[in-house]
Amino acid sequence: QVQLVESGGGLVQPGGSLRLSCAASGIIFSIYNMGWYRQAPGKQRALVATITSGNITNYADSVKGRFTISRDNAKNTVYLQMNMLKPEDTAVYSCNAYRPLRRYWGQGTQVTVSS
């Protein structure tokens, strides 16, 4: 059974930082591309960042220079380091594991940026 479990969300003030983690089980983690997505209230889910099995990264324009995606294949975990957080970053953040004909989602973790 495939499981993706996110952690690290919470309430943070504007300008603060959080690090999200997504631990995967039930898949050969190293061959999967991984991504972080977010969904704000009343909005569609949007791509935040992706990292391929070969460690090539891609970011949404809105988070470039502030967020960093990374992976640790030994721990079957993908991370999202979020710095200089803004109120508009408030959303449920979900991780995603994908490769041809396979896509899996985690349940998500809430990130709230507010003073």
Order of alpha helices (4+ residues) and beta strands (2+ residues): beta-beta-beta-beta-beta-beta-beta-beta-beta-beta-beta
